[in-house]
């Protein structure tokens, strides 16, 4: 496993704990963040021992979003020609989008544990995760509107499927801050915990439960749920029939059934 400047990564009990590790900068997303997250999630995908990812932020806050110095550096690259500027900016935006697409497309479930600030680009990040959990002190905001831009790395595309169109529009148009209780009410987070310590304990507990299941079954379940975002029900039924025609031949099915019959805890291969 590589060493990272914007993250710390630990693997234990089949769970990869990926932590944004810039607490002195409120875990803002600098240039290293955007490249390293792609590398990390490629490692997650390639490493069979990893069954679940827990994504968190070091210190008091999850993340304050994109590093404004990074935006300033991009602005300094612009010249006088509108066409060339547009081409440059489009390439930059697509590169940033690819970073969170790597999270979204990860074969393993990704659980976000959120405390303190979760602002701007951090909303884009958690929208790419499978599930989200918050401490009571969590504060959320789709902040891009307040710096004169539309969010462009996933919030506006993914959040309508999570919290609904009308709620997303209100939050995106106003940029207002909302807390963990409201986030739970709208379905943005699954559960709220009293503090950061209980948040991490709770999310790790959920991750351990998922990690104990058949990795073949978990991957297939995630694939089917993701597929249904953009397909009709009959397309999804056809796809899962084809998928399971292969996957039901896995030894995991026999292991799970034997364990159930004998009332034992099943042990699955990576």
matplotlib code that plots the C-alpha trace (Angstrom):
import matplotlib.pyplot as plt

x = [0.0, 1.4, 1.9, -0.3, -0.1, -3.9, -5.1, -4.2, -5.3, -5.5, -6.7, -8.0, -10.7, -11.4, -12.2, -10.2, -10.4, -9.7, -9.3, -8.9, -5.9, -5.4, -7.1, -4.9, -6.6, -10.1, -9.5, -9.8, -9.4, -6.0, -4.4, -3.0, -6.4, -7.9, -5.2, -4.7, -8.3, -8.3, -5.2, -6.7, -10.0, -8.1, -6.2, -9.5, -11.0, -7.9, -7.4, -9.7, -8.9, -10.8, -14.5, -15.8, -14.5, -15.1, -14.4, -13.9, -12.1, -9.4, -9.9, -13.1, -14.4, -15.1, -14.1, -14.6, -14.6, -12.3, -9.1, -9.6, -5.9, -6.3, -9.1, -6.8, -4.1, -6.5, -7.5, -3.9, -3.6, -6.3, -5.3, -7.1, -8.6, -12.1, -12.1, -8.8, -9.9, -13.1, -11.2, -8.8, -11.6, -13.6, -10.6, -10.0, -13.6, -13.7, -10.6, -12.2, -15.3, -13.3, -12.0, -15.5, -16.6, -13.8, -15.7, -19.1, -17.9, -15.9, -17.1, -17.0, -19.5, -18.3, -19.6, -19.1, -18.7, -19.3, -18.6, -18.3, -18.2, -19.3, -19.3, -19.2, -17.1, -17.5, -21.2, -20.2, -18.0, -20.5, -23.1, -20.8, -20.8, -23.2, -24.3, -23.8, -23.7, -23.3, -22.4, -24.8, -22.4, -22.3, -23.1, -23.9, -24.0, -24.0, -21.8, -20.9, -23.8, -22.1, -18.9, -20.9, -20.8, -22.9, -21.7, -19.9, -18.5, -21.6, -23.9, -26.5, -26.4, -26.4, -28.3, -31.7, -31.7, -30.9, -33.0, -35.4, -35.5, -37.3, -35.1, -32.0, -33.1, -33.8, -30.4, -28.5, -30.3, -29.9, -26.6, -28.0, -26.4, -28.4, -27.6, -27.5, -31.2, -32.4, -30.0, -31.5, -35.0, -34.4, -32.6, -29.1, -27.7, -28.9, -28.2, -27.1, -24.6, -24.0, -20.3, -17.4, -16.2, -19.7, -20.0, -16.9, -17.7, -21.2, -20.0, -17.2, -19.8, -22.0, -18.9, -17.8, -21.3, -21.1, -17.5, -18.8, -21.1, -20.2, -18.1, -19.5, -23.1, -22.2, -20.6, -23.5, -26.0, -24.1, -23.9, -27.6, -28.6, -26.3, -27.5, -31.1, -30.3, -30.4, -32.5, -36.0, -37.2, -37.3, -33.7, -32.6, -34.4, -32.7, -29.3, -29.5, -30.6, -27.5, -25.3, -26.6, -26.4, -22.7, -22.5, -24.9, -22.2, -19.9, -18.9, -20.2, -23.7, -22.9, -20.9, -23.8, -26.4, -24.3, -23.7, -27.4, -28.4, -25.8, -26.4, -22.7, -21.1, -20.0, -16.4, -16.0, -12.9, -11.8]
y = [0.0, 3.4, 6.4, 9.3, 13.1, 13.8, 10.5, 7.8, 4.3, 1.3, -2.2, -4.3, -7.0, -6.8, -3.1, -0.3, 2.8, 5.7, 8.9, 12.4, 13.5, 17.3, 18.4, 21.5, 22.6, 21.4, 18.4, 20.6, 18.9, 19.9, 18.7, 15.6, 14.7, 14.4, 12.2, 10.0, 9.1, 7.5, 5.5, 4.4, 3.2, 1.4, -0.4, -1.2, -2.6, -4.7, -6.1, -9.0, -8.8, -5.5, -6.1, -2.7, 0.9, 3.4, 6.9, 9.6, 12.8, 13.3, 15.9, 17.9, 18.0, 15.7, 18.2, 21.8, 21.0, 22.0, 23.9, 27.4, 27.7, 25.0, 27.0, 30.0, 28.0, 26.9, 30.6, 31.5, 29.0, 30.9, 33.1, 35.5, 33.0, 31.9, 28.7, 27.5, 28.5, 26.5, 23.5, 23.7, 24.1, 21.2, 18.9, 20.0, 19.4, 16.0, 15.0, 16.0, 14.1, 11.0, 11.1, 10.7, 8.4, 6.1, 6.0, 5.5, 2.7, 0.9, -2.8, -2.7, -0.8, 2.6, 4.0, 7.7, 8.7, 12.5, 14.9, 18.7, 20.4, 18.6, 21.5, 22.0, 19.3, 17.1, 16.8, 15.6, 13.0, 11.6, 11.5, 9.0, 6.7, 3.8, 5.0, 8.0, 8.3, 11.5, 12.8, 15.2, 18.1, 17.5, 20.6, 20.2, 22.8, 22.7, 25.7, 26.2, 28.7, 31.1, 31.3, 31.9, 28.5, 25.4, 22.2, 20.2, 17.0, 14.9, 16.6, 17.7, 14.4, 12.0, 13.7, 13.8, 10.0, 10.2, 13.0, 13.8, 16.6, 19.3, 19.1, 19.0, 22.2, 24.1, 23.2, 23.9, 27.2, 28.6, 27.1, 27.1, 25.0, 22.2, 19.8, 16.1, 15.9, 17.4, 15.3, 12.2, 13.4, 13.8, 10.5, 11.9, 10.0, 6.7, 7.3, 10.0, 9.4, 11.5, 12.2, 11.3, 8.4, 6.7, 7.5, 5.6, 2.8, 2.5, 2.7, 0.2, -2.1, -1.9, -2.4, -5.5, -7.0, -6.4, -7.8, -11.0, -11.7, -13.4, -10.9, -12.4, -11.7, -8.1, -7.2, -8.6, -6.7, -3.4, -4.0, -4.6, -1.5, 0.7, -0.7, 0.2, 3.9, 4.1, 1.1, -0.1, -2.9, -5.5, -4.6, -5.1, -8.5, -9.6, -8.4, -10.1, -13.4, -13.4, -12.3, -15.0, -17.7, -17.4, -16.2, -18.9, -21.4, -19.8, -21.9, -19.1, -20.3, -23.7, -22.3, -19.9, -22.7, -25.2, -22.5, -21.7, -25.3, -25.9, -22.6, -21.7, -18.4, -18.8, -18.0, -16.9, -16.7, -13.2]
z = [0.0, -1.0, 1.4, 0.7, 1.5, 1.6, 3.1, 5.6, 4.7, 7.0, 6.3, 9.2, 9.5, 5.8, 6.1, 4.4, 6.5, 4.1, 6.0, 4.6, 6.5, 6.3, 9.6, 9.8, 6.5, 7.5, 5.2, 2.1, -1.2, -2.7, -5.9, -4.2, -2.9, -6.4, -7.8, -4.7, -4.3, -7.7, -6.8, -3.4, -4.9, -7.7, -4.9, -3.1, -6.3, -7.0, -3.4, -2.7, 1.0, 1.1, 1.4, 2.7, 2.8, 5.6, 4.4, 7.1, 7.9, 10.5, 13.3, 13.9, 10.4, 7.5, 4.8, 3.9, 0.2, -2.6, -1.7, -2.9, -3.6, -6.1, -7.8, -7.8, -9.5, -12.3, -12.8, -13.2, -16.2, -18.1, -21.0, -23.4, -25.8, -24.7, -26.7, -25.3, -21.8, -22.2, -23.4, -20.4, -17.9, -19.3, -19.1, -15.5, -14.5, -16.2, -14.3, -11.0, -11.9, -12.5, -8.9, -7.5, -10.2, -8.9, -5.5, -7.1, -9.4, -6.7, -6.5, -2.7, -0.5, 0.6, 4.0, 4.8, 8.4, 8.7, 11.5, 11.6, 8.2, 5.1, 2.5, -1.2, -2.8, 0.3, -0.6, -4.1, -2.4, 0.0, -2.8, -4.5, -1.4, -0.8, 2.6, 4.8, 8.6, 10.7, 14.1, 15.7, 15.1, 11.3, 9.1, 5.4, 2.6, -1.2, -1.1, -4.7, -5.3, -2.9, -4.9, -8.2, -9.8, -10.3, -8.5, -11.2, -9.7, -8.9, -6.4, -8.9, -10.7, -7.7, -4.9, -6.6, -6.4, -2.7, -1.3, -4.1, -6.8, -4.8, -1.7, -3.8, -5.7, -2.5, -1.0, -4.3, -5.0, -1.5, -0.3, 3.2, 6.0, 7.5, 10.3, 11.0, 12.1, 8.9, 6.8, 8.5, 7.8, 4.1, 3.7, 3.1, 6.1, 7.4, 11.1, 13.5, 16.3, 19.4, 18.7, 16.5, 18.6, 18.6, 14.9, 14.0, 16.3, 14.8, 11.2, 11.7, 13.3, 10.1, 8.0, 9.9, 9.4, 5.6, 5.5, 7.1, 4.1, 0.9, -1.1, -4.3, -3.1, -1.8, -5.1, -7.1, -4.9, -5.4, -9.1, -9.4, -7.3, -9.3, -12.6, -11.7, -11.5, -15.3, -16.5, -16.5, -14.2, -16.9, -18.0, -14.4, -14.1, -17.3, -16.1, -12.7, -14.3, -16.5, -13.6, -11.2, -13.9, -13.2, -9.6, -8.2, -9.1, -6.5, -3.5, -1.3, -1.8, -0.5, 2.4, 3.4, 3.2, 5.2, 7.9, 8.0, 8.4, 11.1, 12.8, 12.4, 11.2, 7.6, 6.6, 3.0, 0.9, -0.2]

ax = plt.figure().add_subplot(projection="3d")
ax.plot(x, y, z, "-o")
ax.set_aspect("equal")
plt.show()
